[in-house]
Amino acid sequence: MKRLILLAGLFFLSVHVLVAQEDSSSAVLKEVVISAQRKSAELLKVPYMVASAGKDYFRTYQPRTTPEALQGMAGVFVQKTNHGGGSPFVRGLTGNQVLMLVDGIRLNNSTFRYGPNQYLNTIDPYSIDRIEVAKGTGSVQYGSDAMGGVIQVFTKEPVFSVDGGRWNGSLTGKLASRAMEQTGRGEIQYSGKQFAAAAGVSIRNFGDLWGGDTTGKQSPSGYHEKALDLKFKFRLSKNARLIAAHQLLRQTNVPVYHKIALENYKINETSPQQRMLSYARFEIDGNSTLMKQLQITASWQHSIEGRNSLRNGSAVLRREKDEVTVPGLTADLYSVISPKWSANSGIELFRDKVWSWREDIMEGTGAVKTLRGLYPHGAAYGNYSVYSLHHFEFNRLGVELGARFNVFDIRLTDSSLGKVKINPSALVGNAALIYDLNKHHKVFVSLSNGYRAPNIDDMGTLGIVDFRYEIPTAGLNPERSRNTELGYKFAAEKLSGAASVYYMQLKDLITRVRVPGDSVNGYPVYQKENTEEGYIRGFEANLTYQLIKKLTVSGNLAYNYGKNKTRNEPMRRIPPMHGRVMGVYARSAWQLSAEWLYAGKQSRLAQGDKDDNRIPEGGTPSLSVLNLYAGYSWKILQIRTGIQNIFNEDYRTHGSGINGAGRSVWLSVQCSL
């Protein structure tokens, strides 16, 4: 409780951490973000709460995975079902109720499930230039699933040169104690006047995760990972550019630790977990008011998720595989209609195709029995929308108004449902005001409608999911949210921060409903229905203060309270109050940091939480973790190190299936050529 009072009293929280090259808070004043408004805007002028982590953060702190890069970010809570996962919570929501984008392209597809998932971990952290999290908004800007907000990952971009062609590159190696990580990364870049390119390869081996003082080795939990990223940039003319990119990440033998530890499985793993994205983007700068810039993107994304499971004492090995292919075409037109009026308008077209297989293999005989997959084989999911978002400036008042119309074409054939075709649609809007009290202080208010259309996972799932058995359903409607927020931002010479309170109404929630008296292999049977409504309210705040020229302290705090009005109980999986306090000292080539991560106890549990074997009886205990980091740069050499969980606390983030890392050390060496 004392720690909680200390955090609340600090009123601290940072949108991001200032690092070595940033000598004053002017960097905070001028930080530019994109996700909240689909256009570049100074963070201080955006009428939403936005958090970010840039390339300096990734270079300095070397997060093990992309989800772990979000740990401690203002207003974001990360759950880990397994060591190879990581599901971010934004405004108390996660899974398919939070939209994730890669370079502006949807990562969410039609098989994203309700509740935590592992898919953000299919983005190689070594390929990332920046992450932005826009909270409580995003459905108008980016479409379905952005009920809690939007997480957008921007990958590294090659740059043109002004003085002829040149090459550069780097080699990075990283090791963690107890063989918990072995990483190798190579990058090469070329910069020319008309052509630029970047390529990177990562090879990673993660050993079993060692927990705190009483947990020890959590086995099996380690896995293997390989990744490739390519990006090419062509200057077609003075005003036109073409960008082509390819990303591939593949993980193998990723154990689901709690299934083995708690549910009598000898084998329970994801293998492979693979994501492939290719896209071509054409950009042209115009001179007219209606076309300041036009951006057209054609994309193709393919994901594979394989699952292997074998119970102790059983002779039947179950193999499953789901594949989703998503071609996409988007166009965004940026217009500057007048000096005080700009707009982003566009269309987005995506169509998922789902293939799903399942087979049981008898050990000893090798006999194979083919079964229906987790999803209906050959299911199709069309997602088509048009939007327009407008930005106005009236002296000291900024106004944002927008709307999106989205239609869906969902088709599947199932043995129990027959042929199903539904065409849900959604019309949503948002409105926000930001007012300049003076040069350094602003207040804002926003109202955002959100929605999530039913997907193939909602309608067609058949099989064991978490600790239940799900059966297909049809006739679902979109989930809907309405988020109202009041906030305050300020930025002075050495002090900056932001705070907001919000209230999110939720209705037509697609939830799992128990089928009375029915069970399969000991698992209770559930079916999805639009049956519930509720709300989530909360606050968040962040503060950054430059004590002296080279020393910056920052902190953040977030709280969510969720109520399921239909069931008259707490909303499921609501994170506890959580935050971070951090100090960064940077002098010449040296950089030192101390980080304290905190989360309170979560004892407000829904019945579904109480039934979840990942959550201890009575709730998840509080956690308090101290980490130290140091770095040194010398000419072409960069050395980074970190000590995690100095006091070796045994802890678990709420809803996770595996405990966090105990006391451990990592070392990274990078040589730039």
N, C-alpha and C positions, 0 to 999 in steps of 0.2 A: 504494500500500500504506500509506503514511503517513497518508493521509486516512482509509483504512478503520480503521486503529488508533485514530486520533483519534475517529472516530464511535463505535467500540465502547467506547472508554474513557469517553466522555461518559455512556453508558448512558441517553441522553436520549430522549425522544420524547414528543410531546404528543398527547393525545386531541383537544385543540383549542387554539387560540391565544387568550390573554386580550387583549382590546382595550380601547379607551379608557375605557369606563364601568366596568370591573372593577378596583377598587382593591386587592383582596386575594384570596388564594386561596380564600376562602370561596365564591367563584363556582364553583370546581372541586368543592369539597366538596358543594355542593348541586345540581350539574348533574343534570337529570332527563332520562332516556332512556326510550324506549318499545320499540324494535325487538326487543331481546333477550328480552323477557318478555310482550309484548302488553299491558303495563300500565305506567303511569308508575312509575318507580323511580329512586332516587338512584344515580348512576353508581357510587359507591363500594360500593353494596350489591348490585350485579349480578354474578353468578358467571360472567361471560364478559368477553372483551375487546371493548369497544365504542369506536368513534371517531365524532366528530361535527363538523359545521361549522354554525354558526348564522347568523342574519340579520346580526349584526355582521361576521362574516367576509365574507359576500357584499357587504355595503355597503362595507367597507374595501378589499378586494383585487380586487373587480370581475372574477372569473374569466370568461374569454371564453366558455367552455362549461361545461355541468354536469360532464362527465368531467374537465375541467381543474381544477374546484373540488376534486377528490379528490387531485390531485397533492401529494405531501408529507404527506398524512394518514397517521397511524400505521398500518402494516400494509397499506397499499393501494398498488398499483403500477399505473400507467396506460399502456397501449399505444395507439398511434395508427396504424391502417392508412392513414388519410388525414386530411387537415386537418379534414374534416367528421365524423370519427369520434372514437373514444376508448373503450377497453374496460378497465374496472377489473379487476385481479387481486386476489383475496382468498384468502389461504392457498394461493397458487400456482395457483388455478383462475380461469377467466374464462368468458365466453360463456354458454352455457346451463347451466353448472355453478355459476353465482352467480345468486341470485334478486334481481330488482329490483322494487320496489313504488313506486307513486305514491299518496299518501294512503291507504295500506293496500290498494290494488288492484294485482293483478299486472300488471306491464309485460311480463314474459316471456309469449310465446305459443308456439304449436305449430310455428312456423317458425324459432325462435331456433336458431342453429347452434352446433356445437362450435367452440371457439376464439373469437378476438376478433370483436366485432360493434360496430355504431355506434349502437345504439338508445338508450343513455342520453343521447345528444346530441339526442334528440327532446323533451327537457324543457328549457324556457326557463329559464336560470339566474336571470332577473329575476323569475320567478314563485315562487321558492323561499324558504321561511322557514327550513328546516333540512334537513340530510342526516344520517342515522345509518347506521353500518356495524357490524353485529354479525358477528363473525368466528368461524368454526368451529361455528356453530349456526344453526338456522332451519327445518329440515324439519318438526319438530313444530309450531312456532309458525305457519309459513306455507306448508308444503307442498313439492311437487316443485321441484327445481332448486337448493335451498339447500345444496349440498354444501360449497362454500367458505364460504358465509355469506349475509347478506342486506344489501342496500343499499336503504334506504327514504328516499324524498324526501317531505317535507311542504311543501305549497304554502302561500302566504300566506293568513291567515284573517281575515275581517272580524270586528269586535268590537262588541258592544252597548254603548250608552252609558247612563249613569245620569241624565243631565240634559237629555234632549231630543235632537232630531236635529241633526247637524252634518256638514259636508262637508269633505274635504281631498283633496289630490292632489299629484302631483309630475311633473316633466318631467326626463328624463335624456338627456344626449348624451355619447357616448364616441368618441374618435378615436385611432387608432394610427398610428405612423410608417409611411412607405412604403405608405400606403393599405391596410394589412393589416386594418383594422377601421373601420367607420363604423356606429354604433349609435344609434338613437333609441328612447326608451321613455317612454310616458305611462301614468300610473296615476291612478285616482280611487276614493275610498272614501266611503261614507256609513255613519254610525253612529246608530242610533236605539234606543229602549228595546225595541222588539219586532221590529225589522228592521235588518239590516246587510248591506252589499254592497261588493264590491271588483271592479274591472275593470282590466285592463292590456293594452296593445298594444305589441309590439316589432317594429321594422323594422331589419334588419341586413344589411350587405353586407361580406363578407370578401374582401379581395384576396388575391393569391397570397402564399404564405408565404415569407418570406426566412429562410434558414438562417444558420449561423455563418460564420466567417472564410473557409472554402474552398467552401462550398456556394452561397451567393448565392440568387438567385430560383429557387424551385421552381414551375415553371409547366407545366401549369395545376394549381392547387390551391384557388383561391378559389371562393366560392359565395354564394348569397343565401338569406335566411331571414326568415320572417314568423311571428309568434306572437300568439295571443289567449288570455287567461284571464279567466274570470268566476266569481265565487262569491257566492252569496246565502245568508243565514242568517236563519231565522225562529224567533222564540220562540213556540211554540204554547201553552205554559202554563208554570207555574213550573218544572216538571220535565221538559219535553219541548222538543226543538229539531228543526228540519229544515234540512239543508244541501243546497244544489243547486249543482253546479259544472260548468263546461265548459272544456276545454282544447283548443287547436288549434295545432299547429306544422307548418309546411311549409318544406322546403328544396328548392331547385332547382339543377340543374347542379352537383352535388358530384363533382368529379373523383376518380378513384382514381389518384393520382399515380404510384405504382410500376408500375402496369400500362402506363402511357404511357412511362415512362422506361426500363423494363426488358423489356417483353413485346411490343413492336412494335405497340402500339395507337395509332391516331390519335385515337379517342374511346373513353373508358371512364369512365362516370359514373353516378351515382345521381340520377335525376330523374323524379318527385319522391320525396322521403323525407318522409312525412307521418304524423302520429299525431293522432288525435282521441279524447278521452275525455270522456264525460258521466256524471255519477252523482248520485244522490239518497241522502242518508243521514239516517235517523231515529234520534235518540238520546233515550232516556228514563231518568231517574234513578228508582230504586225505593227502597223502605224495608225490604224483606225481606232476609233473609240470602242467599237464593238469587238475588235480582235486585237487585244494587246499581246496575248500569247495563246496559241492553240497547242494542245498536247494530246496525241493519239497513241494509245498503247494496245498492242496485240499480245496476249499472253497465253501460255500453255503450262498447266501445272498438273503433276501426276504424283499421287501419294500411294504408298503401300504400307499396310500394317499387317504383319503376320503375328499369330499368337500360338504358342505351344503350351499344353497343359497335361499333366499326368498326376493323378492322385496317388498317395501312398497306399500300397496294397492293391492297386488296380493294374490291369494288364492292357489298358486302353489308353493310347497316346492320342490326344485330340490336337489336330492341326487346323488352324483357321487362317484365312487371308482375305483382306478387303483391299480393293484398289479403287481409287477415285481419280478420274481424269476431268480437268476443268479448263476448257478453252474459254478465253475471255476477250472482250473488245470494249475499250472505254475511250471516251473523248471528253476533255475538259477545256472549256473556252473561258479565258480570263479577259474581262472587259473593264475598261476605265471610261465610264460613261461621262463623268465630269470629274473635276478635281476632288469632289467630295463624295463621289458615288462610284463604287467598283462592284464587280459581280463575278462569280464563278458559276457557270452553267454547264450541264453535260448529260451524257447518257452512259449507262453501264450495262453490259450484256454478259452474263455468265451462264454456262450450261454444264451441270455435273452429270457424269455417267458413272454409275456404281456397279462394280462386280464384286461378288462375295462368294467364298467357298468354305466348306467345312468337311473334314473327313476324320473318321476314327480308325486308328491303325492298331491291330492286335499285336502286341509284343510276342515274339516267338514265332508265330505263323506268318506275320506280315500281311495278313488279310486286311483289306481296306473297305470300309463302309462309307459311302458318300452321303452326306446329309445337307439339308438346307443351310446356307450360310447365315451369318448374323443379320445381314440385310437382304432384301429381295434382289436376286441376281438380275442385272440389266436395268435397274431403276434409273430414272432420269429426273433431273431437277433443274428447271429453268428459272433464272433470276434476272429480271429485266427492270430497269428503272430510269427515270429522268429527274433531274434536280436543278434547282436554281437557288443560289445563296448570294445575298446582297449586303454590302457593307457601306454605311453612311457615316459621314463626319459633319457635325454641326457645332462649330466652335469647340466648346468643352464637352460635348456629348457625342459618343459613338453609338451607333445603332446597327444591329445585325438582324436580318430577317431572312428566312429561308423555308423552302418546302421541297418535298420529294414524293413522287408517286412511284410505287413499286408493285409489280405484278409477278406472280410465280406460276409456273407450269410444272406440276408434280405428277409423275406417272410411275406406277409400280404394279407388279403382278405378284400376288402372294397366295399360297395354297389356302390360307384361312380367310383372306379378305377378297380374293378374286382380283379382277382388274380394277385398279383405283386411279382416278384422275381428279385432282382438285386444283383450283385456280384461285388461291387466296390473294388478296391485295391489301395495300396499306397506303394511306396518305398521311404524312406527318409534316409538322412544321416546327420551327423554333424561332425565338425572339430573345434578344439580349440587349441590354443597355450598359454602357460604361461611362462614368462621369468623372471628369477631372476636378477634384477638389482644389488642387493646385498642381504645380509641375511634378511633385513627387508622390502625391497621394491620389488614389482613385477608388471609387466604389462601383460595384457592378451588380446587376440582377439579371437572371436568365431563366427562361422557361423553355424546356426541350421535351418534345414527345419522342419516345423510342418504341421500337417494336422488334420482334423476332418471329419470322414466319416458321411454321412447322417444317421440319426437314425429314430426311429419310430415316435418321436415327429415331426421331419421335414416332414415326408412323410404322416403320418396318422392322424394328429390332426383335429378334427372337433368340434368346439364350441368356447365359449368366452374365450379369453386369454388376460389378462390385459384389454386394452380398445378397443379390436378389435375382430372380428369373423373370425376364420381360417377354411379353407377347405383343404382337402387332396390334395396331389400331388405325382408324381412319376418321376423317371428318373433323380434324383439328383446325382451330383458328389461330391467327397470330397472337402471341403474347404482346402486351402493351405496357408502357411505362410513361409517367409524366414526372419530370424532375424540375423542381423549383429551387433556385439557389440565390443566396445573397452573400456577396463577398467584398473584400477590401484588399487592395494591394498598395504597397509603397516601396519606394527605392530612393534612399538618400546616398550621400557620398560613401559611407561605410556600413550602412545598415539597410537591409531590404527584407521584405517578407510578404506574406499573404495569408489570409484566413477566410474561411467561408463556412456557412451552415446550409444544409440542404434537406429537402424532403422529397422522397421519390415514391409515388404511388404506383402500385403494380396490380394489373388485373388480367384476367384470362390466362393465368399462368398454367403452362403445360406441366403437369405433375404426375408422378407415378402413384397410382391408386391400387391398393391391395385388393386382389381378387379373393373374396372370403373363402376360407377353407381349402384353397388350392395350393399345391406345392409340387416341385419337380426336383428329385434327388436331394430332398431336404431343404431346398431353397424356396422361400415364399414367392408366389407369382404376383407380378404387378403389370398394370396396363396404364398407358398415358391418357390423360383427359385434361380439358380446359376447365378446371374446377375451382381454382383458388384465386384469391386476391389478398393483398397485404401492402405493407409499406416498409421502407427503410429510411431512417433519418440519421443525421450525423453531422460531424464537423471535421475540419482538418485545418492545420495551420503550419506555416514554415517560416523560419527566420534565419538569416545569414548576417554575421557581424564580423567585420575586419578589425580585430583587436589592435594589431600593429601592421606595418606594411607587409610582412611576410607570414602573418598568422591569421587564419580565418577559422571561425567556429560557426557551426550551423546545426540546426535541429529540426525535427518535424514530429507531428503528432496527429493521429487520425482515430476517429471513433465512429462506429456504425451500430445502430440499434434497429433490428428487424422484427416485424410482427406479422405473422400469418393470421389475418383476420378471419379467414374461413375456418381454420382449425383452432383458433384462439390459443396459439402457442408461438414461440419464437420462429422466425424464418430459419431455414436450414443453413448451416455452414457459415453463419455470420462470424467474421473474424473478431477477435478481442481488440481492445484499444492497443495500438502499437505505434512505435516511433523509433527515431534514431537521433543521437547526438554525436557530432563529429568535429574533430579539430584537425586542421591541416597546416603544417608549417613547411614553407618552401623557401629555400635559400640557395641561390646559385644552382649547382648541379644536384643538390640534395632535396629530398622531399620526405617528410615524416607525417604520419596520420594515425589518429586513434579514433576508433568507432565503437559506440555502444548501441547495440540493438536491444529493444525491449518490446515485450508483449505481455499484456495482463492475462489473468486466468479467464477462460471462457467456460462458464458454468450455465449460461442460458442456452439450453439445448432443446431442439425440436425432437419429436419422437424418432424421426429418421436419424438424427444425430446419436440418440441413445442406442439405436439399433446398429449403428456403424461400429464395427469392431476396431476401427482405427482410432476412435475417441475413447479415452479412459472413462471409467465409471465416475460420474460426478463432474466431468469436464476436463479440458486440457489445462494443465498447470501453466503458470506464468513462466516467462523465460527472460534471462538477462545475460547477454553475451558481449564480451569485450574482445575486439580484434585490433591488432596493430599492423601497420604497413610502413615500409621504407623503400626508397628508390634512389638510385644514383645514375646519372648520365654523364658519359665521358666520350667525347668525339663520336665514334660510330657505335659505341657500346652502351646499352641500357641494362641495368640490373634492378630487378624488383623482387621484393620478398614480403611475406605476410605471415603473421602468427594468428591463427584462428582460435577463438574460444579459449583465451588464456587461462581461465579458471576451470576449464574442463567440465563445464556444466552439462549435465545430461538433460536434453530438452527436445521438444518436438513442436513444430508449428501446428496450429490447430487444424485438425482434419487430415494430417499427413499419415502415411503408412510406414514411415521410417524416421528414426531420430536424426537430428542434425549432427554435424561433425563435431567430435571432441577436440581436445587440444592437438593442433597439428601445425606443420610449417610447410610453406611452399616457396620455391625459388624459380624465378624466370630470368633468362638471359636472352637479350635480343641484339643481334649484330646487323646494323644497317649498312648496305653496300652502295 
